[in-house]
Amino acid sequence: MRLLPVVVTVLLTVSVAYYVYIPLPDGIQEQWKLMMLDAGFRTTMHLASLKAWLGFDHYIRSIRQSTEGFDGMMTGLSSSESGGGVVLGVKVSDVTFADVPVRVYEPPAGGEGHLRRGLMFFHGGGWALGSGKKGSYDAINRMLSDELNTVVVSVEYRLYPEVNFPVPYLDCLAAAKHFLSPEVQAKYAIDPERVAVAGDSAGGNLAAAVAQEISTDDTMSGKFSVQVLIYPVLQALDFNTPSYLQNQNIPILYRSIMVRFWLQYLGADLSLQSQLLSNNHSFLHQSNITPELRARVDWTTLLPPKHKKNYKPLTVEKGSQGAVKEVPGLLDVRASPLLAGPEVLAKCPRAYILTCEYDVLRDDGLMYARRLQDAGVTVTSDHYEDGFHGIFSFIKWPLDFDVGKRALRGYLNWLQNNL
């Protein structure tokens, strides 16, 4: 009988190790920490799906509830850890801009001159999760406001399942127009020539789309000076780019999850997931996708050889004509900014685009950087060879990653020198 506890312990240990372990590329550092993090996320998603199956709640709402503790822990980033100034001196206000909830961060009194920088931030989370008021987003925006003497406005746009596209985009656009108004900039003492729009992942998508709309709106006197896109998601026509294939099973954003986020955002039937994964929705003779439009997401011409590697484009001769008809948002530039024409891109502000080698969205960012440059826009491409999706969210112990801290510092340094 004494042997039984030992056997049970060994079996449990082996089972946990089997669940936690996933093979990762040698280029990713701190691998076991990432495995543990991913196991936690997978467990959260499995439990949320189970609760939804039992009829308790929508699985997205369950995930939100489960991650509240994590967000609270991440919010406590101290000024000593960040290397910044007195973050406690930042004034934080929860208000509304054009009826959209926002959190405003105002730097301490004093600083470099009377007028201050301004930055509008859209958080990531697949258009379904996250809040700019919590976790690393709140910590980073406090730090940015303090270090760079910047008024930061973080937008709480509405999320799935409560809303679908284009509501999140319209929320962000309305808040941006309000932020850029002379009255608001005067109220917060913002220099109208030094205003940025920024976002990560799905927030990067919204930032790019809003930047395009503002740049081409001749009725707007105020414009964004720069756009900052952190591993942005920018297109839904090709889910077989080299980065989607290379990193399809790399935490924390799996290829299948990204496709699901897209379907949710666009209000589509989730049963279409297999169609999108196999590019059946963008088959060669799809009447709605012109050769010109297809060229705007052609990674064979837009990516450098080091990222194309030996991958081949997946071109489907005959696919699902119904997919695009059922999901018209697939071709809407407000949802897929990479589809915008060169005449639109040419009017966009200078850009900082951060990409990570081990991220399914890597090629979206790299292609957009190339297309902006081809349109005459100045672009800074900041690529992290050891980076993976979500590194900005992991900057505080015990879930801190060195690459996340380096990426955060690169982001702040670029804004310091370019905004």
C-alpha atoms as one frame of an Amber mdcrd trajectory, in Angstrom:
protein
   0.000   0.000   0.000   2.917   2.327   0.633   3.749   2.140  -3.053   0.354
   3.496  -4.150   0.962   7.179  -3.196   4.299   7.080  -5.001   2.736   5.626
  -8.148  -0.099   8.178  -8.069   2.373  11.046  -7.596   4.525   9.860 -10.490
   1.516   9.465 -12.785   0.201  12.907 -11.890   3.621  14.468 -12.438   3.987
  12.796 -15.819   0.464  13.822 -16.828   1.046  17.469 -15.876   4.403  17.510
 -17.661   2.782  15.997 -20.765   0.053  18.660 -20.700   2.459  21.541 -20.134
   5.251  20.583 -22.510   5.073  21.708 -26.125   8.023  21.787 -28.523   9.299
  25.316 -29.084  11.934  26.696 -31.482  15.418  27.135 -30.060  15.199  30.856
 -30.802  12.615  31.393 -28.043  14.188  32.062 -24.657  12.702  31.203 -21.233
  10.830  28.307 -22.797   9.455  26.652 -19.676   7.979  29.928 -18.504   6.182
  30.287 -21.839   4.979  26.672 -21.638   3.516  27.261 -18.169   1.864  30.466
 -19.342   0.385  28.716 -22.359  -0.861  25.823 -20.238  -2.673  28.318 -18.048
  -4.318  29.970 -21.054  -5.297  26.617 -22.568  -6.815  25.510 -19.283  -8.776
  28.754 -19.042 -10.124  28.286 -22.571 -11.024  24.623 -21.982 -12.916  25.453
 -18.782 -14.684  28.371 -20.468 -15.755  26.127 -23.349 -17.030  23.544 -20.855
 -19.069  26.177 -18.995 -20.513  27.383 -22.301 -21.392  23.803 -23.298 -23.180
  23.350 -19.963 -25.101  26.556 -20.619 -23.665  28.670 -17.785 -22.251  31.587
 -19.786 -20.701  32.624 -23.087 -17.171  31.270 -23.208 -15.649  34.706 -23.913
 -17.252  36.139 -20.775 -15.931  33.176 -18.792 -12.410  33.832 -20.090 -12.730
  37.479 -19.073 -13.705  36.493 -15.533 -10.860  34.005 -15.284  -8.227  36.529
 -16.355  -9.288  39.323 -13.980  -6.847  38.147 -11.297  -3.980  38.093 -13.774
  -4.828  41.589 -14.955  -4.911  42.898 -11.408  -1.488  41.475 -10.679   0.008
  42.999 -13.824  -1.417  46.444 -13.025   0.931  46.781 -10.096   4.071  47.491
 -12.170   6.271  49.745 -10.045   8.344  52.671 -11.217  11.527  51.020  -9.964
  10.955  47.979 -12.160  10.169  50.103 -15.198  13.165  52.336 -14.791  10.821
  55.295 -15.171   9.908  58.253 -13.029   7.265  58.591 -10.339   4.350  56.798
 -11.965   2.166  57.639  -8.962   2.324  61.267 -10.101   0.283  60.507 -13.214
  -3.311  61.725 -12.995  -5.801  59.099 -14.174  -9.372  59.953 -15.173 -12.145
  57.733 -16.540 -14.287  59.856 -18.870 -15.995  59.579 -22.259 -14.913  60.859
 -25.668 -17.909  61.093 -28.035 -19.819  58.720 -25.713 -16.989  56.172 -25.825
 -15.424  55.267 -22.437 -11.736  56.210 -22.240  -9.073  56.412 -19.569  -6.935
  59.559 -19.682  -3.414  59.605 -18.237  -1.958  63.072 -17.612   1.715  63.480
 -16.713   2.824  65.253 -13.538   3.082  69.029 -13.562   6.170  70.457 -15.210
   8.044  68.557 -17.899   9.450  69.675 -21.198   7.648  72.891 -22.011   4.010
  73.886 -21.885   2.567  71.735 -24.649   2.705  67.978 -24.283   2.659  64.965
 -26.551  -0.604  63.100 -27.084  -1.150  59.396 -27.737  -4.335  57.389 -28.281
  -4.046  53.683 -27.518  -6.241  50.738 -28.563  -5.667  47.525 -26.609  -5.451
  44.051 -28.119  -7.383  40.881 -27.309  -8.900  39.626 -30.565 -11.665  42.271
 -30.479 -13.140  40.162 -27.657 -10.861  40.308 -24.621  -8.796  42.814 -22.689
  -9.140  46.277 -21.219  -6.851  49.265 -21.328  -7.654  49.874 -17.660  -6.024
  46.649 -16.486  -2.823  44.668 -16.559   0.228  45.689 -18.522  -1.771  48.150
 -20.646  -2.514  50.309 -17.627   1.055  49.967 -16.338   2.656  50.853 -19.686
   0.382  53.827 -20.301   1.177  55.230 -16.844   4.872  54.783 -17.546   4.625
  56.352 -21.002   2.693  59.343 -19.696   5.281  59.968 -16.998   8.490  59.327
 -18.936   7.518  61.070 -22.170   5.389  63.912 -20.752   2.441  62.570 -22.739
  -1.323  62.688 -22.373  -2.335  59.103 -23.086  -5.924  58.188 -23.909  -6.757
  54.476 -23.737 -10.024  53.581 -25.474 -12.503  51.074 -24.023 -14.158  50.132
 -27.302 -16.986  47.609 -27.238 -16.136  43.939 -27.683 -17.472  40.630 -29.002
 -19.885  38.972 -28.197 -21.742  42.138 -27.258 -20.975  43.696 -30.674 -19.390
  42.813 -34.013 -17.577  44.738 -36.754 -17.760  47.606 -37.506 -18.757  48.733
 -33.987 -15.271  48.481 -32.367 -13.789  50.386 -35.308 -16.500  53.046 -35.150
 -15.978  53.450 -31.399 -12.261  53.987 -31.936 -12.822  56.384 -34.834 -15.303
  58.481 -32.862 -12.926  58.679 -29.890 -10.027  59.586 -32.195 -11.913  62.416
 -33.873 -12.849  63.794 -30.472  -9.232  63.531 -29.273  -7.958  65.381 -32.340
 -10.405  68.264 -31.975  -8.812  71.641 -31.187 -10.970  72.010 -28.076  -9.800
  68.755 -26.502  -6.170  69.313 -27.415  -6.313  72.777 -25.869  -7.959  71.385
 -22.725  -5.132  68.899 -22.179  -2.358  71.210 -23.463  -1.427  68.824 -26.298
   0.810  69.899 -29.158  -1.324  69.219 -32.287   1.855  68.419 -34.236   2.826
  65.619 -31.817  -0.094  63.221 -31.588   0.180  59.439 -32.073  -2.226  56.558
 -32.516  -1.057  53.174 -31.270  -2.278  49.665 -30.595  -1.213  46.051 -30.273
  -2.586  43.003 -32.122  -6.315  43.665 -32.695  -5.644  47.138 -31.319  -2.958
  47.536 -33.976  -5.598  46.643 -36.536  -7.861  49.383 -35.196  -5.006  51.888
 -35.023  -4.041  51.272 -38.664  -7.648  51.497 -39.851  -8.333  54.682 -37.888
  -5.068  56.245 -39.103  -6.103  55.568 -42.704  -9.538  57.111 -42.246  -8.279
  60.198 -40.410  -5.483  60.731 -42.947  -7.887  60.770 -45.892 -10.645  62.800
 -44.213 -10.308  66.316 -45.595 -12.829  67.627 -43.082 -10.427  66.877 -40.215
  -8.051  69.682 -39.334  -6.252  67.594 -36.722  -4.205  64.603 -37.863  -2.064
  61.950 -36.248   1.664  62.629 -36.514   2.707  58.985 -36.210   1.163  55.525
 -35.988   2.573  52.759 -33.800   1.497  49.223 -34.676   2.593  46.436 -32.325
   2.317  42.990 -33.957  -0.853  44.132 -35.771  -3.412  41.863 -37.447  -4.117
  43.398 -40.847  -5.697  40.948 -43.290  -8.019  37.950 -43.486  -7.498  36.737
 -47.061  -4.450  34.523 -46.583  -4.047  32.348 -43.512  -1.221  30.427 -45.160
   1.510  33.054 -45.166   4.932  31.782 -44.042   4.414  33.141 -40.529   0.963
  31.574 -40.212   2.422  28.205 -41.201   5.727  28.469 -39.355   4.107  29.571
 -36.097   0.708  27.903 -36.247   1.326  26.045 -32.982   3.426  28.661 -31.161
   1.941  30.234 -28.012   0.169  32.329 -27.206  -1.700  32.956 -30.444  -2.353
  29.793 -32.404  -3.362  30.000 -36.064  -6.767  28.411 -35.437  -7.503  30.859
 -32.606  -6.661  33.855 -34.807  -9.058  32.626 -37.490 -11.742  32.188 -34.842
 -11.153  35.739 -33.615 -11.671  36.969 -37.184 -14.945  35.058 -37.604 -16.226
  36.357 -34.279 -15.269  39.931 -35.089 -16.953  39.810 -38.489 -20.101  38.188
 -37.113 -19.632  35.042 -39.187 -20.582  31.427 -38.604 -17.733  29.715 -36.753
 -18.239  26.648 -38.954 -16.427  28.588 -41.703 -13.153  28.178 -39.822 -11.948
  25.246 -41.948 -12.743  27.195 -45.130 -10.568  30.090 -44.017  -7.743  27.897
 -42.757  -7.470  26.304 -46.201  -7.858  29.643 -48.077 -11.032  28.389 -49.740
 -12.601  31.796 -49.116  -9.984  33.521 -51.313  -9.731  31.062 -54.169  -8.163
  32.167 -57.442 -11.323  32.842 -59.412 -13.212  34.548 -56.606 -15.068  37.276
 -58.506 -14.950  39.781 -55.645 -11.172  39.630 -55.281  -9.517  41.428 -58.172
  -5.878  40.815 -59.144  -5.079  44.303 -57.859  -6.612  43.525 -54.476  -4.853
  40.163 -54.308  -1.496  41.848 -55.007  -1.891  43.947 -51.868  -1.532  40.812
 -49.720   0.889  38.916 -51.979   3.621  37.866 -49.580   5.683  36.367 -52.423
   6.522  39.920 -53.550   6.132  41.832 -50.279   8.282  39.730 -47.941  12.084
  39.570 -47.919  13.644  36.170 -48.764  14.621  35.483 -45.135  10.954  35.382
 -44.179   9.626  33.671 -47.304  12.045  30.797 -46.712  10.914  27.711 -48.646
   7.189  28.238 -48.238   4.917  28.188 -51.272   1.710  30.191 -51.681  -1.505
  28.213 -51.257  -3.608  29.067 -54.282  -6.995  27.363 -54.415  -8.507  27.091
 -57.892 -12.077  26.456 -56.792 -13.239  27.284 -53.299 -16.245  28.568 -51.419
 -17.927  31.421 -53.263 -20.329  31.737 -50.364 -17.728  32.568 -47.736 -17.065
  36.107 -48.975 -20.779  36.684 -49.616 -21.605  35.505 -46.083 -18.782  37.555
 -44.573 -18.492  40.782 -46.613 -16.255  42.278 -43.926 -13.414  40.095 -45.223
 -12.863  42.645 -48.003 -13.594  45.786 -45.994 -10.467  47.943 -45.569 -11.793
  49.091 -42.193 -11.352  45.503 -41.034  -8.315  44.639 -43.191  -6.120  47.770
 -43.511  -3.590  45.883 -45.649  -6.172  45.942 -48.458  -6.082  49.750 -48.702
  -4.904  51.231 -51.990  -1.574  53.035 -52.422  -3.340  56.401 -52.687  -4.640
  55.888 -49.137  -1.355  54.621 -47.730   0.514  57.593 -49.199  -1.424  59.935
 -46.909  -0.768  57.934 -43.742   1.538  59.198 -40.984   5.048  57.926 -40.267
   4.961  54.451 -38.813   6.652  52.277 -36.233   5.797  48.609 -36.789   6.919
  45.992 -34.284   6.955  42.348 -35.355   8.029  39.094 -33.722   9.659  36.137
 -35.475   7.530  33.537 -33.695   4.134  35.122 -34.296   1.480  34.156 -36.840
   0.939  37.889 -37.463   4.580  38.589 -38.306   4.018  38.748 -42.056   0.973
  41.019 -41.755   3.199  43.639 -40.131   6.106  43.124 -42.520   3.869  43.371
 -45.601   2.248  46.543 -44.311   5.649  48.094 -43.628   6.705  47.324 -47.208
   3.501  48.703 -48.719   3.719  51.905 -46.669   7.336  52.371 -47.740   6.402
  51.766 -51.382   3.763  54.510 -50.985   6.422  56.931 -49.734   5.754  56.717
 -45.985   8.709  56.643 -43.584   8.610  53.369 -41.630  10.677  52.040 -38.754
  10.505  48.229 -38.668  11.449  46.807 -35.282  11.724  43.018 -35.536  12.439
  40.782 -32.539  14.088  37.532 -33.600  13.295  35.927 -30.230   9.836  37.474
 -29.891   6.433  35.800 -29.778   2.906  37.217 -29.836   1.849  39.113 -26.741
   5.277  40.023 -25.359   4.041  43.477 -24.317   1.734  41.799 -21.801   4.578
  40.008 -20.038   6.803  42.555 -18.349   6.260  41.917 -14.639   7.322  39.051
 -12.411   6.449  36.192 -12.369   5.319  36.412 -15.996   8.082  38.715 -17.200
  10.109  37.915 -20.297  13.337  39.654 -21.222  12.164  40.104 -24.814   9.023
  41.840 -23.551  11.043  44.332 -21.519  13.333  45.015 -24.486  10.367  45.531
 -26.813   8.736  47.912 -24.343  11.922  49.954 -24.072  12.260  50.058 -27.871
   8.674  51.334 -28.144   9.264  54.071 -25.572  12.592  55.093 -27.070  11.111
  55.404 -30.550   8.292  57.599 -29.294  10.775  59.704 -27.343  12.735  60.387
 -30.524   9.939  60.563 -33.092   6.852  62.027 -31.442
